[in-house]
Amino acid sequence: MAERSELDRECDAFARYLGASVGDGYVREQYWAAHAAGAVELPSTTSFERAVVSLARSVPLLVRPLDAHARVFSNGGLLRRKLVLLLAILEVRAPHDEELDTPTGTSVPGMFLRMVWLGLVFGVLLACGMLLSLPIWLASRLGASR
């Protein structure tokens, strides 16, 4: 398990990515408690998954493309499990529940254009995530073969 300060940084980076303000003490405490209980890290977690989370923790700007990659290629992987855990914690805690659950109203054509735009952005993020993940994947494969 990562150290407490690493988990706090990770919690803050992931909270910002999920659209919430930086996690408060309660959110960090729940995030840490879930990790301490072993709810996130599975025996099947690979070195590649740990390296991706470490990169996302170190460079918060990369969380979004790495998540797009994980969504397509590793949906049940460590990064996605951590994001889902944090989203569940944030959804039940004020003021984050308001930030996350407030709908954005628009017309039907506006909604359609937004969906197209989000699909295009996801494609670009996926390509970036693939480029970011490829060296990590290769290093984890080469390291595992030694």
Backbone as CSV, one residue per row, in Angstrom:
resi,resn,N_x,N_y,N_z,CA_x,CA_y,CA_z,C_x,C_y,C_z
1,MET,0.849,-1.186,0.000,0.000,0.000,0.000,0.891,1.243,0.000
2,ALA,0.452,2.265,-0.684,1.193,3.525,-0.756,1.182,4.213,0.609
3,GLU,2.147,5.087,0.820,2.206,5.837,2.068,1.071,6.848,2.131
4,ARG,0.813,7.312,3.338,-0.308,8.227,3.574,-0.193,9.502,2.732
5,SER,1.013,10.099,2.658,1.175,11.337,1.899,0.937,11.093,0.401
6,GLU,1.343,9.938,-0.101,1.091,9.603,-1.511,-0.404,9.448,-1.764
7,LEU,-1.098,8.791,-0.836,-2.548,8.615,-0.996,-3.279,9.952,-0.912
8,ASP,-2.799,10.861,-0.070,-3.415,12.192,0.008,-3.242,12.941,-1.317
9,ARG,-2.038,12.902,-1.880,-1.792,13.544,-3.184,-2.647,12.900,-4.265
10,GLU,-2.715,11.582,-4.228,-3.518,10.843,-5.199,-4.993,11.216,-5.073
11,CYS,-5.477,11.276,-3.856,-6.877,11.634,-3.602,-7.176,13.029,-4.146
12,ASP,-6.294,13.976,-3.893,-6.495,15.342,-4.383,-6.484,15.403,-5.906
13,ALA,-5.526,14.722,-6.528,-5.432,14.731,-8.001,-6.662,14.095,-8.617
14,PHE,-7.092,12.964,-8.077,-8.250,12.272,-8.636,-9.539,13.048,-8.375
15,ALA,-9.638,13.708,-7.216,-10.830,14.513,-6.912,-10.958,15.669,-7.901
16,ARG,-9.840,16.330,-8.197,-9.885,17.420,-9.179,-10.304,16.885,-10.546
17,TYR,-9.788,15.742,-10.930,-10.157,15.148,-12.214,-11.645,14.831,-12.263
18,LEU,-12.197,14.371,-11.154,-13.612,14.001,-11.117,-14.536,15.205,-11.007
19,GLY,-13.974,16.393,-10.957,-14.786,17.601,-10.977,-15.121,18.141,-9.609
20,ALA,-14.526,17.591,-8.596,-14.768,18.091,-7.242,-13.587,18.953,-6.827
21,SER,-13.807,19.738,-5.805,-12.671,20.471,-5.259,-11.760,19.455,-4.574
22,VAL,-10.622,19.895,-4.143,-9.675,18.990,-3.496,-10.357,18.303,-2.319
23,GLY,-10.082,17.029,-2.161,-10.699,16.264,-1.077,-10.427,16.873,0.286
24,ASP,-11.447,16.898,1.131,-11.257,17.416,2.480,-10.770,16.287,3.395
25,GLY,-10.652,16.574,4.673,-10.142,15.592,5.620,-10.960,14.314,5.648
26,TYR,-12.285,14.458,5.616,-13.151,13.279,5.643,-12.943,12.418,4.401
27,VAL,-12.877,13.053,3.237,-12.708,12.318,1.991,-11.366,11.598,1.993
28,ARG,-10.327,12.289,2.388,-8.999,11.659,2.451,-8.986,10.498,3.440
29,GLU,-9.634,10.703,4.581,-9.670,9.654,5.601,-10.393,8.409,5.090
30,GLN,-11.509,8.590,4.417,-12.243,7.442,3.869,-11.455,6.755,2.757
31,TYR,-10.789,7.545,1.940,-9.964,7.005,0.860,-8.823,6.171,1.444
32,TRP,-8.178,6.696,2.474,-7.099,5.979,3.127,-7.618,4.713,3.800
33,ALA,-8.753,4.797,4.476,-9.318,3.643,5.185,-9.648,2.508,4.214
34,ALA,-10.167,2.847,3.049,-10.478,1.817,2.051,-9.207,1.127,1.576
35,HIS,-8.145,1.900,1.409,-6.867,1.309,1.016,-6.302,0.441,2.139
36,ALA,-6.398,0.926,3.369,-5.879,0.169,4.513,-6.634,-1.147,4.687
37,ALA,-7.920,-1.146,4.333,-8.735,-2.361,4.454,-8.502,-3.332,3.298
38,GLY,-7.723,-2.898,2.303,-7.441,-3.771,1.171,-8.559,-3.828,0.147
39,ALA,-9.391,-2.804,0.113,-10.538,-2.804,-0.796,-10.178,-2.449,-2.226
40,VAL,-8.969,-1.964,-2.462,-8.612,-1.479,-3.792,-7.574,-2.375,-4.468
41,GLU,-6.532,-2.656,-3.764,-5.414,-3.408,-4.330,-5.731,-4.902,-4.277
42,LEU,-5.881,-5.514,-5.438,-6.167,-6.938,-5.540,-4.872,-7.719,-5.775
43,PRO,-4.865,-9.012,-5.469,-3.670,-9.817,-5.744,-3.304,-9.842,-7.238
44,SER,-4.281,-9.636,-8.094,-4.033,-9.680,-9.541,-3.527,-8.345,-10.103
45,THR,-3.339,-7.339,-9.241,-2.856,-6.034,-9.701,-1.442,-6.180,-10.252
46,THR,-1.244,-5.649,-11.451,0.047,-5.803,-12.129,0.963,-4.610,-11.874
47,SER,2.234,-4.798,-12.186,3.190,-3.694,-12.054,2.851,-2.573,-13.030
48,PHE,2.293,-2.919,-14.183,1.851,-1.906,-15.145,0.778,-1.014,-14.525
49,GLU,-0.208,-1.614,-13.878,-1.283,-0.837,-13.258,-0.740,0.075,-12.155
50,ARG,0.188,-0.449,-11.360,0.781,0.373,-10.297,1.571,1.544,-10.881
51,ALA,2.277,1.294,-11.981,3.061,2.359,-12.615,2.148,3.432,-13.203
52,VAL,1.030,3.031,-13.778,0.078,3.998,-14.340,-0.493,4.875,-13.221
53,VAL,-0.860,4.273,-12.101,-1.387,5.045,-10.970,-0.311,5.975,-10.427
54,SER,0.912,5.491,-10.356,2.012,6.331,-9.877,2.218,7.545,-10.787
55,LEU,2.147,7.327,-12.098,2.266,8.441,-13.048,1.105,9.415,-12.880
56,ALA,-0.105,8.899,-12.747,-1.280,9.758,-12.573,-1.179,10.561,-11.276
57,ARG,-0.651,9.947,-10.239,-0.479,10.636,-8.954,0.571,11.734,-9.070
58,SER,1.643,11.445,-9.794,2.761,12.389,-9.901,2.457,13.562,-10.820
59,VAL,1.717,13.307,-11.892,1.398,14.344,-12.880,-0.129,14.371,-13.057
60,PRO,-0.848,15.112,-12.211,-2.307,15.107,-12.257,-2.909,15.454,-13.623
61,LEU,-2.166,16.192,-14.440,-2.650,16.540,-15.773,-2.852,15.296,-16.646
62,LEU,-2.174,14.218,-16.315,-2.246,12.999,-17.118,-3.345,12.041,-16.680
63,VAL,-4.071,12.364,-15.612,-5.118,11.465,-15.130,-6.169,11.232,-16.214
64,ARG,-6.566,12.271,-16.897,-7.641,12.144,-17.888,-7.273,11.227,-19.057
65,PRO,-6.130,11.412,-19.732,-5.803,10.469,-20.804,-5.521,9.059,-20.289
66,LEU,-4.929,8.934,-19.115,-4.692,7.601,-18.567,-5.998,6.913,-18.206
67,ASP,-6.977,7.685,-17.753,-8.292,7.111,-17.470,-8.982,6.676,-18.764
68,ALA,-8.861,7.463,-19.828,-9.451,7.074,-21.109,-8.846,5.754,-21.579
69,HIS,-7.541,5.614,-21.450,-6.875,4.364,-21.815,-7.374,3.213,-20.940
70,ALA,-7.448,3.452,-19.636,-7.895,2.408,-18.721,-9.347,2.020,-18.987
71,ARG,-10.164,2.973,-19.381,-11.574,2.694,-19.660,-11.719,1.689,-20.792
72,VAL,-10.868,1.784,-21.787,-10.964,0.899,-22.951,-10.193,-0.397,-22.725
73,PHE,-8.974,-0.313,-22.181,-8.089,-1.471,-22.141,-7.989,-2.161,-20.784
74,SER,-8.410,-1.487,-19.729,-8.264,-2.065,-18.387,-9.369,-1.543,-17.476
75,ASN,-10.606,-1.820,-17.861,-11.741,-1.232,-17.159,-11.810,-1.629,-15.688
76,GLY,-11.356,-2.824,-15.345,-11.367,-3.244,-13.953,-10.022,-3.077,-13.285
77,GLY,-9.141,-2.295,-13.906,-7.784,-2.116,-13.402,-7.715,-1.202,-12.190
78,LEU,-6.519,-1.077,-11.671,-6.283,-0.328,-10.435,-6.700,1.132,-10.537
79,LEU,-6.352,1.804,-11.628,-6.722,3.217,-11.768,-8.234,3.392,-11.737
80,ARG,-8.945,2.561,-12.485,-10.413,2.672,-12.512,-11.017,2.341,-11.150
81,ARG,-10.477,1.344,-10.454,-10.998,1.007,-9.121,-10.821,2.169,-8.160
82,LYS,-9.668,2.831,-8.228,-9.414,3.964,-7.348,-10.338,5.137,-7.674
83,LEU,-10.562,5.382,-8.952,-11.445,6.477,-9.345,-12.888,6.203,-8.927
84,VAL,-13.343,4.968,-9.093,-14.712,4.617,-8.697,-14.869,4.727,-7.184
85,LEU,-13.869,4.268,-6.448,-13.902,4.399,-4.987,-14.025,5.859,-4.586
86,LEU,-13.192,6.712,-5.143,-13.222,8.125,-4.780,-14.531,8.786,-5.204
87,LEU,-15.043,8.422,-6.356,-16.324,8.975,-6.802,-17.434,8.598,-5.827
88,ALA,-17.422,7.359,-5.350,-18.437,6.936,-4.378,-18.313,7.731,-3.077
89,ILE,-17.092,7.978,-2.636,-16.886,8.771,-1.411,-17.367,10.202,-1.626
90,LEU,-17.024,10.786,-2.767,-17.400,12.175,-3.037,-18.913,12.340,-3.191
91,GLU,-19.585,11.351,-3.741,-21.025,11.475,-3.992,-21.857,11.543,-2.719
92,VAL,-21.318,11.072,-1.621,-22.094,11.083,-0.382,-21.653,12.173,0.586
93,ARG,-20.771,13.039,0.142,-20.221,14.063,1.030,-20.500,15.454,0.488
94,ALA,-21.169,16.286,1.290,-21.371,17.674,0.899,-20.040,18.399,1.009
95,PRO,-19.726,19.348,0.197,-20.444,19.933,-0.928,-20.195,19.215,-2.249
96,HIS,-19.419,18.143,-2.196,-19.063,17.463,-3.433,-20.274,16.826,-4.108
97,ASP,-21.272,16.414,-3.327,-22.446,15.796,-3.920,-23.153,16.765,-4.868
98,GLU,-23.214,18.039,-4.487,-23.831,19.054,-5.354,-23.016,19.270,-6.622
99,GLU,-21.692,19.321,-6.474,-20.820,19.542,-7.629,-20.963,18.420,-8.647
100,LEU,-21.117,17.197,-8.164,-21.141,16.032,-9.051,-22.514,15.724,-9.611
101,ASP,-23.572,16.039,-8.864,-24.913,15.622,-9.254,-25.744,16.696,-9.938
102,THR,-25.235,17.908,-10.057,-26.000,18.974,-10.676,-26.048,18.769,-12.191
103,PRO,-27.258,18.598,-12.750,-27.346,18.384,-14.196,-27.073,19.675,-14.966
104,THR,-26.596,19.502,-16.176,-26.407,20.653,-17.058,-27.503,20.608,-18.104
105,GLY,-28.437,21.527,-18.029,-29.571,21.547,-18.943,-29.209,22.201,-20.265
106,THR,-29.756,21.635,-21.335,-29.532,22.193,-22.660,-30.611,21.668,-23.604
107,SER,-30.646,22.199,-24.785,-31.622,21.743,-25.779,-31.172,20.401,-26.360
108,VAL,-32.063,19.748,-27.104,-31.740,18.465,-27.736,-30.593,18.627,-28.743
109,PRO,-30.636,19.621,-29.646,-29.492,19.784,-30.547,-28.200,20.106,-29.791
110,GLY,-28.303,20.893,-28.736,-27.128,21.209,-27.923,-26.570,19.962,-27.260
111,MET,-27.465,19.100,-26.783,-27.027,17.849,-26.168,-26.333,16.957,-27.202
112,PHE,-26.895,16.895,-28.407,-26.299,16.076,-29.461,-24.897,16.587,-29.817
113,LEU,-24.770,17.895,-29.979,-23.460,18.463,-30.291,-22.460,18.223,-29.161
114,ARG,-22.939,18.322,-27.939,-22.050,18.060,-26.796,-21.599,16.605,-26.783
115,MET,-22.501,15.675,-27.102,-22.131,14.255,-27.147,-21.095,13.994,-28.235
116,VAL,-21.275,14.617,-29.399,-20.300,14.463,-30.482,-18.951,15.026,-30.042
117,TRP,-18.983,16.214,-29.454,-17.756,16.844,-28.986,-17.055,15.963,-27.943
118,LEU,-17.802,15.454,-26.976,-17.212,14.610,-25.944,-16.645,13.323,-26.539
119,GLY,-17.292,12.783,-27.559,-16.768,11.599,-28.235,-15.447,11.881,-28.928
120,LEU,-15.357,13.031,-29.582,-14.107,13.417,-30.239,-12.991,13.644,-29.222
121,VAL,-13.324,14.319,-28.142,-12.333,14.566,-27.085,-11.872,13.236,-26.496
122,PHE,-12.805,12.311,-26.280,-12.433,11.006,-25.741,-11.468,10.283,-26.686
123,GLY,-11.717,10.367,-27.987,-10.815,9.738,-28.958,-9.405,10.307,-28.880
124,VAL,-9.300,11.613,-28.762,-7.984,12.248,-28.641,-7.317,11.838,-27.326
125,LEU,-8.091,11.836,-26.244,-7.540,11.429,-24.949,-7.107,9.971,-24.960
126,LEU,-7.874,9.127,-25.632,-7.508,7.721,-25.730,-6.181,7.556,-26.465
127,ALA,-6.025,8.282,-27.568,-4.760,8.222,-28.313,-3.596,8.698,-27.442
128,CYS,-3.796,9.779,-26.707,-2.747,10.273,-25.804,-2.459,9.256,-24.702
129,GLY,-3.508,8.665,-24.159,-3.332,7.651,-23.120,-2.576,6.436,-23.631
130,MET,-2.826,6.057,-24.875,-2.099,4.935,-25.467,-0.621,5.277,-25.612
131,LEU,-0.345,6.498,-26.061,1.049,6.922,-26.207,1.763,6.993,-24.853
132,LEU,1.063,7.453,-23.836,1.651,7.528,-22.498,1.860,6.145,-21.889
133,SER,0.935,5.239,-22.153,0.967,3.924,-21.529,1.898,2.943,-22.216
134,LEU,2.162,3.154,-23.480,2.990,2.202,-24.225,4.372,1.999,-23.602
135,PRO,5.127,3.059,-23.289,6.439,2.826,-22.673,6.343,2.123,-21.315
136,ILE,5.309,2.453,-20.551,5.121,1.809,-19.248,4.827,0.326,-19.446
137,TRP,3.964,0.029,-20.396,3.610,-1.359,-20.679,4.828,-2.149,-21.145
138,LEU,5.602,-1.551,-22.061,6.806,-2.231,-22.547,7.796,-2.476,-21.410
139,ALA,7.995,-1.485,-20.571,8.926,-1.642,-19.433,8.438,-2.725,-18.473
140,SER,7.139,-2.785,-18.235,6.619,-3.809,-17.318,6.749,-5.198,-17.931
141,ARG,6.589,-5.314,-19.250,6.754,-6.612,-19.930,8.214,-7.040,-19.949
142,LEU,9.096,-6.108,-20.225,10.518,-6.439,-20.251,11.023,-6.783,-18.850
143,GLY,10.524,-6.069,-17.865,10.909,-6.344,-16.482,10.384,-7.679,-16.000
144,ALA,9.191,-8.072,-16.468,8.599,-9.340,-16.050,9.312,-10.526,-16.710
145,SER,9.899,-10.305,-17.876,10.542,-11.420,-18.586,11.942,-11.706,-18.057
146,ARG,12.461,-10.857,-17.197,13.822,-11.055,-16.651,13.799,-11.885,-15.416
